[in-house]
Amino acid sequence: MRFSFNAIGEPQIDRDLASMFGPVIGAIQIVGTAVAVAASIFLGIRYVLSSVEEKAEIKKKMIPFVIGVIIFYAATGILRLIAKVAGWF
């Protein structure tokens, strides 16, 4: 990311670079969503077809999966917000 300073000394982000991040973040979010949906379907089918002991193991695996999905969407949301804010200035 390229920074420059105006006459007052405040940093400014290059607008072209900031506007480029929006589509890149969108593409990453689409791929991440596809992976999350596919993994959810896979775990759901495994859960339905498994025995009682295996269901308990699958439930244990679901907790890190859900936390990972939340972290992924939070990170891409924050990056998208930063790209929008950088494009305003």
Jmol script that loads the backbone (N, CA, C; Angstrom):
load data "model"
ATOM      1  N   MET A   1       0.837  -1.156   0.000  1.00  0.00           N
ATOM      2  CA  MET A   1       0.000   0.000   0.000  1.00  0.00           C
ATOM      3  C   MET A   1       0.889   1.229   0.000  1.00  0.00           C
ATOM      4  N   ARG A   2       0.622   2.145  -0.896  1.00  0.00           N
ATOM      5  CA  ARG A   2       1.446   3.339  -0.979  1.00  0.00           C
ATOM      6  C   ARG A   2       0.813   4.466  -0.178  1.00  0.00           C
ATOM      7  N   PHE A   3       1.623   5.139   0.615  1.00  0.00           N
ATOM      8  CA  PHE A   3       1.171   6.275   1.394  1.00  0.00           C
ATOM      9  C   PHE A   3       1.881   7.519   0.890  1.00  0.00           C
ATOM     10  N   SER A   4       1.191   8.641   0.973  1.00  0.00           N
ATOM     11  CA  SER A   4       1.816   9.924   0.699  1.00  0.00           C
ATOM     12  C   SER A   4       1.351  10.888   1.771  1.00  0.00           C
ATOM     13  N   PHE A   5       2.043  11.994   1.908  1.00  0.00           N
ATOM     14  CA  PHE A   5       1.695  12.978   2.916  1.00  0.00           C
ATOM     15  C   PHE A   5       1.308  14.272   2.224  1.00  0.00           C
ATOM     16  N   ASN A   6       0.205  14.871   2.709  1.00  0.00           N
ATOM     17  CA  ASN A   6      -0.196  16.154   2.140  1.00  0.00           C
ATOM     18  C   ASN A   6       0.578  17.268   2.823  1.00  0.00           C
ATOM     19  N   ALA A   7       0.226  18.517   2.528  1.00  0.00           N
ATOM     20  CA  ALA A   7       0.978  19.664   3.040  1.00  0.00           C
ATOM     21  C   ALA A   7       0.941  19.743   4.568  1.00  0.00           C
ATOM     22  N   ILE A   8      -0.119  19.252   5.181  1.00  0.00           N
ATOM     23  CA  ILE A   8      -0.239  19.325   6.630  1.00  0.00           C
ATOM     24  C   ILE A   8       0.545  18.204   7.300  1.00  0.00           C
ATOM     25  N   GLY A   9       0.844  17.163   6.576  1.00  0.00           N
ATOM     26  CA  GLY A   9       1.589  16.047   7.131  1.00  0.00           C
ATOM     27  C   GLY A   9       0.720  14.854   7.463  1.00  0.00           C
ATOM     28  N   GLU A  10      -0.550  14.868   7.009  1.00  0.00           N
ATOM     29  CA  GLU A  10      -1.443  13.737   7.261  1.00  0.00           C
ATOM     30  C   GLU A  10      -1.238  12.676   6.184  1.00  0.00           C
ATOM     31  N   PRO A  11      -1.188  11.398   6.562  1.00  0.00           N
ATOM     32  CA  PRO A  11      -1.005  10.356   5.551  1.00  0.00           C
ATOM     33  C   PRO A  11      -2.261  10.186   4.697  1.00  0.00           C
ATOM     34  N   GLN A  12      -2.057   9.921   3.408  1.00  0.00           N
ATOM     35  CA  GLN A  12      -3.156   9.658   2.494  1.00  0.00           C
ATOM     36  C   GLN A  12      -2.851   8.370   1.733  1.00  0.00           C
ATOM     37  N   ILE A  13      -3.872   7.531   1.564  1.00  0.00           N
ATOM     38  CA  ILE A  13      -3.715   6.275   0.847  1.00  0.00           C
ATOM     39  C   ILE A  13      -4.028   6.518  -0.620  1.00  0.00           C
ATOM     40  N   ASP A  14      -3.263   5.892  -1.494  1.00  0.00           N
ATOM     41  CA  ASP A  14      -3.500   6.003  -2.924  1.00  0.00           C
ATOM     42  C   ASP A  14      -4.896   5.470  -3.249  1.00  0.00           C
ATOM     43  N   ARG A  15      -5.740   6.273  -3.911  1.00  0.00           N
ATOM     44  CA  ARG A  15      -7.130   5.898  -4.183  1.00  0.00           C
ATOM     45  C   ARG A  15      -7.226   4.725  -5.143  1.00  0.00           C
ATOM     46  N   ASP A  16      -6.351   4.649  -6.113  1.00  0.00           N
ATOM     47  CA  ASP A  16      -6.404   3.533  -7.054  1.00  0.00           C
ATOM     48  C   ASP A  16      -6.164   2.211  -6.351  1.00  0.00           C
ATOM     49  N   LEU A  17      -5.231   2.195  -5.452  1.00  0.00           N
ATOM     50  CA  LEU A  17      -4.920   0.987  -4.711  1.00  0.00           C
ATOM     51  C   LEU A  17      -6.078   0.609  -3.779  1.00  0.00           C
ATOM     52  N   ALA A  18      -6.677   1.604  -3.141  1.00  0.00           N
ATOM     53  CA  ALA A  18      -7.799   1.344  -2.239  1.00  0.00           C
ATOM     54  C   ALA A  18      -9.012   0.828  -3.005  1.00  0.00           C
ATOM     55  N   SER A  19      -9.263   1.359  -4.198  1.00  0.00           N
ATOM     56  CA  SER A  19     -10.411   0.889  -4.981  1.00  0.00           C
ATOM     57  C   SER A  19     -10.177  -0.506  -5.555  1.00  0.00           C
ATOM     58  N   MET A  20      -8.928  -0.923  -5.658  1.00  0.00           N
ATOM     59  CA  MET A  20      -8.611  -2.251  -6.155  1.00  0.00           C
ATOM     60  C   MET A  20      -8.910  -3.327  -5.105  1.00  0.00           C
ATOM     61  N   PHE A  21      -8.820  -2.983  -3.822  1.00  0.00           N
ATOM     62  CA  PHE A  21      -9.021  -3.974  -2.765  1.00  0.00           C
ATOM     63  C   PHE A  21     -10.457  -4.454  -2.671  1.00  0.00           C
ATOM     64  N   GLY A  22     -11.427  -3.633  -3.020  1.00  0.00           N
ATOM     65  CA  GLY A  22     -12.831  -4.014  -2.916  1.00  0.00           C
ATOM     66  C   GLY A  22     -13.173  -5.279  -3.684  1.00  0.00           C
ATOM     67  N   PRO A  23     -12.892  -5.343  -4.985  1.00  0.00           N
ATOM     68  CA  PRO A  23     -13.183  -6.570  -5.740  1.00  0.00           C
ATOM     69  C   PRO A  23     -12.368  -7.777  -5.287  1.00  0.00           C
ATOM     70  N   VAL A  24     -11.147  -7.558  -4.862  1.00  0.00           N
ATOM     71  CA  VAL A  24     -10.314  -8.671  -4.390  1.00  0.00           C
ATOM     72  C   VAL A  24     -10.911  -9.268  -3.118  1.00  0.00           C
ATOM     73  N   ILE A  25     -11.317  -8.413  -2.199  1.00  0.00           N
ATOM     74  CA  ILE A  25     -11.931  -8.881  -0.960  1.00  0.00           C
ATOM     75  C   ILE A  25     -13.250  -9.583  -1.265  1.00  0.00           C
ATOM     76  N   GLY A  26     -14.009  -9.063  -2.223  1.00  0.00           N
ATOM     77  CA  GLY A  26     -15.256  -9.704  -2.625  1.00  0.00           C
ATOM     78  C   GLY A  26     -15.030 -11.097  -3.177  1.00  0.00           C
ATOM     79  N   ALA A  27     -14.005 -11.255  -3.984  1.00  0.00           N
ATOM     80  CA  ALA A  27     -13.698 -12.573  -4.550  1.00  0.00           C
ATOM     81  C   ALA A  27     -13.266 -13.548  -3.457  1.00  0.00           C
ATOM     82  N   ILE A  28     -12.464 -13.082  -2.520  1.00  0.00           N
ATOM     83  CA  ILE A  28     -12.041 -13.932  -1.403  1.00  0.00           C
ATOM     84  C   ILE A  28     -13.245 -14.344  -0.569  1.00  0.00           C
ATOM     85  N   GLN A  29     -14.172 -13.417  -0.375  1.00  0.00           N
ATOM     86  CA  GLN A  29     -15.359 -13.735   0.415  1.00  0.00           C
ATOM     87  C   GLN A  29     -16.255 -14.747  -0.306  1.00  0.00           C
ATOM     88  N   ILE A  30     -16.358 -14.657  -1.623  1.00  0.00           N
ATOM     89  CA  ILE A  30     -17.155 -15.621  -2.385  1.00  0.00           C
ATOM     90  C   ILE A  30     -16.544 -17.019  -2.291  1.00  0.00           C
ATOM     91  N   VAL A  31     -15.231 -17.115  -2.448  1.00  0.00           N
ATOM     92  CA  VAL A  31     -14.561 -18.418  -2.355  1.00  0.00           C
ATOM     93  C   VAL A  31     -14.697 -18.982  -0.940  1.00  0.00           C
ATOM     94  N   GLY A  32     -14.516 -18.143   0.062  1.00  0.00           N
ATOM     95  CA  GLY A  32     -14.652 -18.587   1.447  1.00  0.00           C
ATOM     96  C   GLY A  32     -16.064 -19.051   1.771  1.00  0.00           C
ATOM     97  N   THR A  33     -17.057 -18.361   1.220  1.00  0.00           N
ATOM     98  CA  THR A  33     -18.448 -18.757   1.427  1.00  0.00           C
ATOM     99  C   THR A  33     -18.717 -20.116   0.785  1.00  0.00           C
ATOM    100  N   ALA A  34     -18.196 -20.330  -0.414  1.00  0.00           N
ATOM    101  CA  ALA A  34     -18.381 -21.615  -1.089  1.00  0.00           C
ATOM    102  C   ALA A  34     -17.752 -22.750  -0.288  1.00  0.00           C
ATOM    103  N   VAL A  35     -16.574 -22.513   0.248  1.00  0.00           N
ATOM    104  CA  VAL A  35     -15.906 -23.532   1.060  1.00  0.00           C
ATOM    105  C   VAL A  35     -16.694 -23.793   2.342  1.00  0.00           C
ATOM    106  N   ALA A  36     -17.190 -22.738   2.990  1.00  0.00           N
ATOM    107  CA  ALA A  36     -17.954 -22.905   4.224  1.00  0.00           C
ATOM    108  C   ALA A  36     -19.256 -23.663   3.974  1.00  0.00           C
ATOM    109  N   VAL A  37     -19.939 -23.365   2.871  1.00  0.00           N
ATOM    110  CA  VAL A  37     -21.182 -24.074   2.549  1.00  0.00           C
ATOM    111  C   VAL A  37     -20.897 -25.541   2.247  1.00  0.00           C
ATOM    112  N   ALA A  38     -19.852 -25.808   1.477  1.00  0.00           N
ATOM    113  CA  ALA A  38     -19.504 -27.190   1.155  1.00  0.00           C
ATOM    114  C   ALA A  38     -19.141 -27.968   2.420  1.00  0.00           C
ATOM    115  N   ALA A  39     -18.365 -27.358   3.305  1.00  0.00           N
ATOM    116  CA  ALA A  39     -17.993 -28.033   4.550  1.00  0.00           C
ATOM    117  C   ALA A  39     -19.213 -28.253   5.442  1.00  0.00           C
ATOM    118  N   SER A  40     -20.139 -27.294   5.463  1.00  0.00           N
ATOM    119  CA  SER A  40     -21.363 -27.445   6.255  1.00  0.00           C
ATOM    120  C   SER A  40     -22.207 -28.598   5.735  1.00  0.00           C
ATOM    121  N   ILE A  41     -22.334 -28.688   4.426  1.00  0.00           N
ATOM    122  CA  ILE A  41     -23.094 -29.788   3.832  1.00  0.00           C
ATOM    123  C   ILE A  41     -22.438 -31.123   4.148  1.00  0.00           C
ATOM    124  N   PHE A  42     -21.116 -31.194   4.017  1.00  0.00           N
ATOM    125  CA  PHE A  42     -20.389 -32.422   4.298  1.00  0.00           C
ATOM    126  C   PHE A  42     -20.569 -32.852   5.751  1.00  0.00           C
ATOM    127  N   LEU A  43     -20.394 -31.905   6.688  1.00  0.00           N
ATOM    128  CA  LEU A  43     -20.546 -32.239   8.103  1.00  0.00           C
ATOM    129  C   LEU A  43     -21.996 -32.595   8.434  1.00  0.00           C
ATOM    130  N   GLY A  44     -22.944 -31.931   7.797  1.00  0.00           N
ATOM    131  CA  GLY A  44     -24.350 -32.251   8.031  1.00  0.00           C
ATOM    132  C   GLY A  44     -24.715 -33.649   7.572  1.00  0.00           C
ATOM    133  N   ILE A  45     -24.236 -34.031   6.401  1.00  0.00           N
ATOM    134  CA  ILE A  45     -24.504 -35.383   5.899  1.00  0.00           C
ATOM    135  C   ILE A  45     -23.827 -36.424   6.789  1.00  0.00           C
ATOM    136  N   ARG A  46     -22.590 -36.144   7.195  1.00  0.00           N
ATOM    137  CA  ARG A  46     -21.906 -37.075   8.105  1.00  0.00           C
ATOM    138  C   ARG A  46     -22.649 -37.206   9.422  1.00  0.00           C
ATOM    139  N   TYR A  47     -23.198 -36.101   9.921  1.00  0.00           N
ATOM    140  CA  TYR A  47     -23.920 -36.118  11.194  1.00  0.00           C
ATOM    141  C   TYR A  47     -25.185 -36.971  11.089  1.00  0.00           C
ATOM    142  N   VAL A  48     -25.921 -36.795  10.005  1.00  0.00           N
ATOM    143  CA  VAL A  48     -27.163 -37.539   9.828  1.00  0.00           C
ATOM    144  C   VAL A  48     -26.905 -39.036   9.686  1.00  0.00           C
ATOM    145  N   LEU A  49     -25.843 -39.403   9.010  1.00  0.00           N
ATOM    146  CA  LEU A  49     -25.569 -40.806   8.731  1.00  0.00           C
ATOM    147  C   LEU A  49     -24.711 -41.499   9.789  1.00  0.00           C
ATOM    148  N   SER A  50     -24.333 -40.824  10.846  1.00  0.00           N
ATOM    149  CA  SER A  50     -23.407 -41.402  11.811  1.00  0.00           C
ATOM    150  C   SER A  50     -24.134 -41.993  13.020  1.00  0.00           C
ATOM    151  N   SER A  51     -23.364 -42.747  13.795  1.00  0.00           N
ATOM    152  CA  SER A  51     -23.891 -43.346  15.020  1.00  0.00           C
ATOM    153  C   SER A  51     -23.831 -42.317  16.154  1.00  0.00           C
ATOM    154  N   VAL A  52     -24.272 -42.722  17.335  1.00  0.00           N
ATOM    155  CA  VAL A  52     -24.332 -41.810  18.476  1.00  0.00           C
ATOM    156  C   VAL A  52     -22.936 -41.327  18.875  1.00  0.00           C
ATOM    157  N   GLU A  53     -21.959 -42.220  18.911  1.00  0.00           N
ATOM    158  CA  GLU A  53     -20.592 -41.836  19.291  1.00  0.00           C
ATOM    159  C   GLU A  53     -19.988 -40.884  18.256  1.00  0.00           C
ATOM    160  N   GLU A  54     -20.232 -41.182  16.990  1.00  0.00           N
ATOM    161  CA  GLU A  54     -19.691 -40.323  15.931  1.00  0.00           C
ATOM    162  C   GLU A  54     -20.362 -38.956  15.933  1.00  0.00           C
ATOM    163  N   LYS A  55     -21.634 -38.899  16.300  1.00  0.00           N
ATOM    164  CA  LYS A  55     -22.330 -37.609  16.378  1.00  0.00           C
ATOM    165  C   LYS A  55     -21.691 -36.708  17.425  1.00  0.00           C
ATOM    166  N   ALA A  56     -21.259 -37.300  18.539  1.00  0.00           N
ATOM    167  CA  ALA A  56     -20.590 -36.516  19.574  1.00  0.00           C
ATOM    168  C   ALA A  56     -19.263 -35.959  19.056  1.00  0.00           C
ATOM    169  N   GLU A  57     -18.531 -36.753  18.283  1.00  0.00           N
ATOM    170  CA  GLU A  57     -17.269 -36.268  17.707  1.00  0.00           C
ATOM    171  C   GLU A  57     -17.507 -35.166  16.685  1.00  0.00           C
ATOM    172  N   ILE A  58     -18.545 -35.319  15.887  1.00  0.00           N
ATOM    173  CA  ILE A  58     -18.847 -34.306  14.871  1.00  0.00           C
ATOM    174  C   ILE A  58     -19.247 -32.990  15.534  1.00  0.00           C
ATOM    175  N   LYS A  59     -19.998 -33.076  16.636  1.00  0.00           N
ATOM    176  CA  LYS A  59     -20.361 -31.862  17.366  1.00  0.00           C
ATOM    177  C   LYS A  59     -19.122 -31.153  17.893  1.00  0.00           C
ATOM    178  N   LYS A  60     -18.121 -31.929  18.337  1.00  0.00           N
ATOM    179  CA  LYS A  60     -16.874 -31.324  18.807  1.00  0.00           C
ATOM    180  C   LYS A  60     -16.130 -30.638  17.661  1.00  0.00           C
ATOM    181  N   LYS A  61     -16.227 -31.194  16.465  1.00  0.00           N
ATOM    182  CA  LYS A  61     -15.567 -30.590  15.304  1.00  0.00           C
ATOM    183  C   LYS A  61     -16.309 -29.359  14.797  1.00  0.00           C
ATOM    184  N   MET A  62     -17.593 -29.261  15.104  1.00  0.00           N
ATOM    185  CA  MET A  62     -18.388 -28.133  14.622  1.00  0.00           C
ATOM    186  C   MET A  62     -18.029 -26.826  15.333  1.00  0.00           C
ATOM    187  N   ILE A  63     -17.611 -26.903  16.591  1.00  0.00           N
ATOM    188  CA  ILE A  63     -17.300 -25.686  17.342  1.00  0.00           C
ATOM    189  C   ILE A  63     -16.140 -24.918  16.699  1.00  0.00           C
ATOM    190  N   PRO A  64     -14.993 -25.538  16.418  1.00  0.00           N
ATOM    191  CA  PRO A  64     -13.931 -24.782  15.744  1.00  0.00           C
ATOM    192  C   PRO A  64     -14.331 -24.334  14.341  1.00  0.00           C
ATOM    193  N   PHE A  65     -15.156 -25.136  13.667  1.00  0.00           N
ATOM    194  CA  PHE A  65     -15.615 -24.758  12.328  1.00  0.00           C
ATOM    195  C   PHE A  65     -16.442 -23.475  12.374  1.00  0.00           C
ATOM    196  N   VAL A  66     -17.380 -23.406  13.293  1.00  0.00           N
ATOM    197  CA  VAL A  66     -18.231 -22.215  13.420  1.00  0.00           C
ATOM    198  C   VAL A  66     -17.394 -21.007  13.831  1.00  0.00           C
ATOM    199  N   ILE A  67     -16.467 -21.200  14.752  1.00  0.00           N
ATOM    200  CA  ILE A  67     -15.589 -20.093  15.168  1.00  0.00           C
ATOM    201  C   ILE A  67     -14.746 -19.623  13.989  1.00  0.00           C
ATOM    202  N   GLY A  68     -14.249 -20.543  13.188  1.00  0.00           N
ATOM    203  CA  GLY A  68     -13.464 -20.175  12.006  1.00  0.00           C
ATOM    204  C   GLY A  68     -14.272 -19.389  10.992  1.00  0.00           C
ATOM    205  N   VAL A  69     -15.520 -19.788  10.784  1.00  0.00           N
ATOM    206  CA  VAL A  69     -16.385 -19.066   9.849  1.00  0.00           C
ATOM    207  C   VAL A  69     -16.656 -17.649  10.358  1.00  0.00           C
ATOM    208  N   ILE A  70     -16.899 -17.509  11.656  1.00  0.00           N
ATOM    209  CA  ILE A  70     -17.128 -16.187  12.238  1.00  0.00           C
ATOM    210  C   ILE A  70     -15.889 -15.313  12.090  1.00  0.00           C
ATOM    211  N   ILE A  71     -14.729 -15.863  12.361  1.00  0.00           N
ATOM    212  CA  ILE A  71     -13.484 -15.097  12.224  1.00  0.00           C
ATOM    213  C   ILE A  71     -13.253 -14.703  10.763  1.00  0.00           C
ATOM    214  N   PHE A  72     -13.537 -15.611   9.841  1.00  0.00           N
ATOM    215  CA  PHE A  72     -13.357 -15.312   8.421  1.00  0.00           C
ATOM    216  C   PHE A  72     -14.242 -14.139   7.987  1.00  0.00           C
ATOM    217  N   TYR A  73     -15.528 -14.185   8.344  1.00  0.00           N
ATOM    218  CA  TYR A  73     -16.421 -13.105   7.945  1.00  0.00           C
ATOM    219  C   TYR A  73     -16.107 -11.794   8.659  1.00  0.00           C
ATOM    220  N   ALA A  74     -15.647 -11.876   9.894  1.00  0.00           N
ATOM    221  CA  ALA A  74     -15.246 -10.658  10.595  1.00  0.00           C
ATOM    222  C   ALA A  74     -14.018 -10.034   9.933  1.00  0.00           C
ATOM    223  N   ALA A  75     -13.053 -10.856   9.572  1.00  0.00           N
ATOM    224  CA  ALA A  75     -11.833 -10.335   8.950  1.00  0.00           C
ATOM    225  C   ALA A  75     -12.123  -9.721   7.584  1.00  0.00           C
ATOM    226  N   THR A  76     -12.921 -10.417   6.764  1.00  0.00           N
ATOM    227  CA  THR A  76     -13.227  -9.845   5.452  1.00  0.00           C
ATOM    228  C   THR A  76     -14.108  -8.612   5.575  1.00  0.00           C
ATOM    229  N   GLY A  77     -14.980  -8.584   6.575  1.00  0.00           N
ATOM    230  CA  GLY A  77     -15.800  -7.398   6.795  1.00  0.00           C
ATOM    231  C   GLY A  77     -14.967  -6.201   7.204  1.00  0.00           C
ATOM    232  N   ILE A  78     -13.993  -6.428   8.074  1.00  0.00           N
ATOM    233  CA  ILE A  78     -13.102  -5.335   8.502  1.00  0.00           C
ATOM    234  C   ILE A  78     -12.258  -4.855   7.327  1.00  0.00           C
ATOM    235  N   LEU A  79     -11.737  -5.781   6.516  1.00  0.00           N
ATOM    236  CA  LEU A  79     -10.948  -5.373   5.351  1.00  0.00           C
ATOM    237  C   LEU A  79     -11.799  -4.586   4.346  1.00  0.00           C
ATOM    238  N   ARG A  80     -13.045  -5.017   4.151  1.00  0.00           N
ATOM    239  CA  ARG A  80     -13.935  -4.302   3.242  1.00  0.00           C
ATOM    240  C   ARG A  80     -14.231  -2.899   3.765  1.00  0.00           C
ATOM    241  N   LEU A  81     -14.411  -2.776   5.078  1.00  0.00           N
ATOM    242  CA  LEU A  81     -14.642  -1.470   5.699  1.00  0.00           C
ATOM    243  C   LEU A  81     -13.427  -0.562   5.519  1.00  0.00           C
ATOM    244  N   ILE A  82     -12.241  -1.116   5.718  1.00  0.00           N
ATOM    245  CA  ILE A  82     -11.009  -0.327   5.549  1.00  0.00           C
ATOM    246  C   ILE A  82     -10.883   0.139   4.093  1.00  0.00           C
ATOM    247  N   ALA A  83     -11.203  -0.746   3.136  1.00  0.00           N
ATOM    248  CA  ALA A  83     -11.116  -0.367   1.726  1.00  0.00           C
ATOM    249  C   ALA A  83     -12.112   0.739   1.397  1.00  0.00           C
ATOM    250  N   LYS A  84     -13.321   0.680   1.966  1.00  0.00           N
ATOM    251  CA  LYS A  84     -14.313   1.733   1.707  1.00  0.00           C
ATOM    252  C   LYS A  84     -13.889   3.053   2.314  1.00  0.00           C
ATOM    253  N   VAL A  85     -13.386   3.006   3.536  1.00  0.00           N
ATOM    254  CA  VAL A  85     -12.946   4.227   4.204  1.00  0.00           C
ATOM    255  C   VAL A  85     -11.770   4.829   3.461  1.00  0.00           C
ATOM    256  N   ALA A  86     -10.854   4.012   3.002  1.00  0.00           N
ATOM    257  CA  ALA A  86      -9.693   4.513   2.269  1.00  0.00           C
ATOM    258  C   ALA A  86     -10.120   5.120   0.942  1.00  0.00           C
ATOM    259  N   GLY A  87     -11.183   4.586   0.329  1.00  0.00           N
ATOM    260  CA  GLY A  87     -11.668   5.140  -0.928  1.00  0.00           C
ATOM    261  C   GLY A  87     -12.370   6.469  -0.759  1.00  0.00           C
ATOM    262  N   TRP A  88     -12.883   6.760   0.450  1.00  0.00           N
ATOM    263  CA  TRP A  88     -13.566   8.036   0.686  1.00  0.00           C
ATOM    264  C   TRP A  88     -12.606   9.198   0.731  1.00  0.00           C
ATOM    265  N   PHE A  89     -11.360   8.959   1.140  1.00  0.00           N
ATOM    266  CA  PHE A  89     -10.427  10.080   1.353  1.00  0.00           C
ATOM    267  C   PHE A  89      -9.616  10.301   0.131  1.00  0.00           C
TER     268      PHE A  89
END
end "model"
wireframe off; spacefill off
backbone 0.3
color backbone group
